[in-house]
Amino acid sequence: MKQLRKIDLFFLLLFSVVFLFSSRLEAQFTCTGSVCNFFPGGITKELNGTLTQIESVYLQEVLKNNTETTFLNQIVSNSVGVGDVKRFQIGFGLGVAGTKKDDVVIQSDKIKLPNFPNGGVTLNPTVNLDFNLGWLIGLDKDSFLRRFTIYLHGMDVKVSEADAKGLQSAQENLRFQGSIKSAGGMIRFQAVEAVPFLNSIFVWTGLNLGGGYHYSKQEYTIQYQNEQAQKLELQNVQGKWGGDTTFFYATETKTYNADLRTGITVFWIATLYTGGGYTWNNGQSSIQLQRSGPFVIQANGLQEVSIPREYQQFFNQDKSIEQAGTLSLKARATGISKRSIAYAIGGLELDFFLLKATLEAIYGDKEIYGGSFALKFSF
């Protein structure tokens, strides 16, 4: 199976602590066709012996990955930038977070299943509304409350495969669609005022502190499409198993975060900023795994069969191959995740007077990363 390509972003490395509890597994292999009785007692009897590994080694890991990418995605979806607004701005943005780890191998003394894809990805389109607290209540520029800015974001939207086209082009054998409901905000304080230097060509933006709360409820489908049927070993006999691996994922998360940011503005337009913070998270998630496709045992003189993806639905329709059939797996698990993550954040903010563009990246672990892009109209 082709390895998924990583989305190229720039990040720093920080530490994290994980606690994850997962409930009982509901899973079963099923088989139709003459191949099902190739071994005494049936093929599925042997395969169902791997279900405990599928839960403990695989499904809990996928649950954790997807829930934790949501934690980081909620932070960048706020598109705070350097953290200071003079008056009022409104716009929209898109946050993306993901993680890619090595495929998981499930095997025992008698069985070796095909590699299972291991990773996580979340999207979060938002509408953003930001305003300076002192400006809102009519105070002058020297007022202490003019140092406070409120950032709000939210969205209730469905994402189709066409909407996720950019994500799918970055990871070619991935298909993504779902629904997203999110809301949250931050309050930020300009602790140290900006300082211009070199005839105001450059401006140090000072120190900006902030804290926020973010909520997200997501339901989506991720499908990993395999170009060829994959190898499956059963009692030292080689087999090929076709079909796509499909996940139905649902999560509801709450995130609290606090961070410190600073940056440099060049020619009053471009601001490069960086910072770091900490986030406290909790969420509950469920996942369903489905895979169904043609299965063939390559024994009794049968030559190796590759079964390309585009022909799998027509494979052995005349039932001429006695060692073939259809093999299916359905599994479901639920989990509760509590995690605290230290993160690094950085980006570029472009201010064109009435229009502001923000490109932001976040990194919370050596394998969890995200980014966002936002356009806002400033008044």
N, C-alpha and C positions, 0 to 999 in steps of 0.2 A: 504494500500500500504506500502511496506517495505520502511523504511527510508534509504536514501543513507548514507553509511559510510564515514566518513571524512578521507582524506589522512593524516596520522600522520606526522606532521612536528613541529619544534620548532620555536617559534617566540616571539617578544616583541610587546606591544601595543602602537600605536601612533594614532594621530588624522588625520582627513581629512575633506574636504569641497566638496559638490557635487552640480552641476547644471545640470539638464537634461531637454531637451525639446523633446517631442514626437509628431509626426504628427497624422493625423486622422487615425482611425482604419477602416480596411476593414475586416469584419467578418460576418459569417452566419452559423446558424445551418440548416442542411437538414435532412430529414427523408424519408425512403422508407419502405413500408410494412403496414400491417393492423393496427399496433399500433399507427401510425401517427395521426389517427383521434380518439384516445381514449378520448380526451377532446374536447368539442366544440371549433371550430376555429383552432384546430390542436395543436399538441405538440410544434412544432417549434415556434409558435407565442409567447408562454410563455417563451421558452428558449431564444429567441432572445432579450428579455427584459433584459438579463444579460450581453449583449455585452459591454455596457459602463463600467461595473465593470471589465470585462475581460481585457479591455484596461488599465483603470486607476489603478487598483489594481494589475494586474498580468503582462501583457506584458511589460509595462514600467519597472517594477522591473527586469524581466528577461533580457531585453535589457541592463539595467544598470549593472547588475551582470556580464554579458559576456564581455561587453566593458571594465569594470574596471579590470577584471582578465587579459585581454590582456595588459593593461598598465603595470602591475607589471611583467608579463611574459617577456616583452621586456627587462627589466633591467637585470634580472638574465640570460637571454639568451646570454648576452655578456661574461659571465663566467670570470669576471675580477679577482676574487680571492683577494689577498692582494693588488694588484694594481701596481706591479713592475716587469718588465722584463729586464733582463740584455742584451739580444741580440735579438733573433728572435724565435718565436714559431708558430706552425700551428696545428690545430686539429679540432675536431667536438664535439658537445654537444647537449643536449636536455633540454629544459625548459618546466616546467609544472606549471600552476597556476589554482586555483579554489576557489570557495566559495560555501558553502552549508547553506541554510537558511530553516526555517520551511516551509512546504507546504502551499500553498495559498488556502483559502476556499472562494468560490464565492457562495453567497446565498442572498435570499430576503425573503419576507414574505411567498411566495408560492413555492420557488425553492431553493434547495441546491444541487450544482453540486459536483462531486467527487473532492477530493483534487488534486490540480495541483502541480507538482514538481517545486521547486524553487531553482535555483542555477546557476552556471556557471563554465565552464572549458575551458582552451585553452592549446594547445601543440605548441611548437616552436622548431623544430630541426634546428641546425645551423652549418655552417662551420666557424671556428674562425681563424683569422690571427692577431697576435700581434707582435709588434717590438718596440725596444728602439730607440727613435728619434736620440739621439746623436751617437749611434752605427751605424745607417743606413747611416749617412753622414760622418762616419769615424773619429769621435772625440775620444780622449782618455778618460779614466775612470774618470778623475778629472774634465772634462768639465761640465759646468752647464746644458747643453742640455741633458746629460746622465740621468738627473732626470726625463725626460719626456718619457712616454710610450703611444703608440697608440694601441687601441684595436678595431678591426673591426669584424663584423659578418654579415652573410646573408645566405639566402636559398630560393629556389623555389621548393617546393616538395608537393606531394600528400600523405596523410596519410590514409591507409586502416584500416578496422576493425582489421585485424591481427596485423598491426603496433601498434595499441593502446591497445593491449592485456593486458599489465600491468595495464593501467588505468582502464580497464573494470573489471579486477579481484579485484581491490580495491573497485569498486562500481558495484556490481554484476548485477543489472538490467539496466545498462547503456551501450549503444552502440554508438561508436563515429567514424566518418570518415570525411575527408575533404581535402582542399588544403590550403597551407600556403606560402606566399611570404613575406620575411622580409629582412631588411637591417638596419645597424646602426653602431655606434661606440662611443668610449669615448677617450678623451685625459686625462691622469693622470699625476700628478706632485708629486714627493717625497719631501714634504715640510720639513720634519724632517728626517734625515738619521737614518738608523738602528743602534742599540746599543747592542753589545754582552755583556754578563755577565756570571759569574760562569764558567770561563775558556772557554767561547764561547759555552758551552753546550746549553745555552738559548740565544736567540736573540730577543730583542724588535724590531719590524719591523719599528718603527717610525710612522710618520703620512703621509698618502697618500691622496691627494685631487684629485677629478676628476669630469668632466662634460661630458654629452653625448647627442646624438640625436638618436632616434630609430623610424623606420617606419615599419608598419605591415599591410598586407591585407590578410584576412582570410575568407574562405567560408567553412562551415562544417555542417554536419548533426548529431544531437544528438537524440537518441531514448531512451525513458524510457519505459521498458517493464513491464507490470503489470501481475502478475501471475494469478490473478482472476479478473473477472468483478467487477467494483466498484459500490458502492451505489449512486443512484441519486434519490432525493426526488422531487416530482412534485405535488403540491396541496395536500400535506399530503399523497400521495400515493407513496409507495416504488417501486423503479425500480433498475435494474442492467444494467450497461453500460460497455461493453468490449472494447478491442482495445488498442493499444499502443499510447503514446503521442510522437509525432515527431516534432522536431524543425529544420528548415532550417535557418541558421544564417550566415550573412555576415557583416564584419566590416572592416573599414579602419581607422587606428589610427596613431597619431604622439605623441611621448613622448620626453620630455626634462628632464634631471635629473642631480643632483649634489649631491655628498656624500663625507664623510670622513671615512677612514678605518685605523685600526691598528690591530696588532696581536702579537703573541708570537711563535717563531720557536723553536722546540725542536730537538736536535741532527741533525740539518742541513737538516732534511727531512720533518717533519710534522709541519705545521703552522696552528694554530687556530686563526681565525680573526673575527672581528666584526666591526660594523660601523652603521652609520645612514645617511639619506639624505632626499632630497625632490624632488618630481617629478611634472612637469606641463604637463597636457595631454589634448588632444582633439581628438574626433573621431566621425565618423558617422556610424550608424549601421542599419540593417534591420532584421526583424525576421518574419518567417512564422510558424504558429502552425497548425498542422493537427492531427485530431483524428477521427477514424472511426471504428465502431465495432457493434456487435449485442446488441440490446436493448430490454429489456423485462420489462413489468409492472407486478408486483406481486399483482394482484387483482383477484376478482371473483373466489376465492378458489384455485388459482395457488400457489403451494408451492414455497418456496425460491429456486432460481436457482443460482448456483455459477459461472457457465460457465468458467471452467479453460482455460487458455490461449491457450493450444495446441488443444482445441476442438472448439474454437470460430468460425473458418472458416466453420465448418460443422453444426453449431447450427441452428436448425429449418429449415433445407433445404426442408423438406416436407411441411412446412407452417402449421403444425398441431397446433401450438400455435398462436391463434389469437392476443394475446397481445404482440407479438414480431415483431421486424423489425430491421432495421439498422439505427443508428444515427451517424451523422457526424458533425464535426466542423472544419471550416477553418477560420483562422484569420491572419492578417498581420499588422505590425506596423513598423514605422521607427523612429529613434531618433538621436539627436545630443547631445553628452556628453562632458562637460568640467569639469575637476576635478583636483585639486591639492592634492597630497597625501604625507604625511610624512611617511617614511618607516625605518624599522630596517633590517639589513642584517648581516648574519654571516655564517661561514662555515669552512671547512677543506681543506687545500691544501697540497698535497703530492708530493714532488719533488724527483724523482729517476734519476736525472742527465739528461738523454735524454728524459724521459717521465714524464709528470706532470698530476696529476689527481686533479680535483676540484669538491667538493660537496658544494653547496651553497643553502641557504634558505633565503627567504624574507617574510616580513610581513608588510602590509600597513594598516590594519584595523582589528577590532576584528573578522571579518569573511572573509577576503581576504588574501590569502596566496599562496606561490609558492616556487619552488625550481628548481635547475638545476644540471646536472652532465656533466662534460666535460673531455675529454682526449686530451692532446696536446703533440706534439713532440717538444722538446726544442733544439735549436742549438746554 
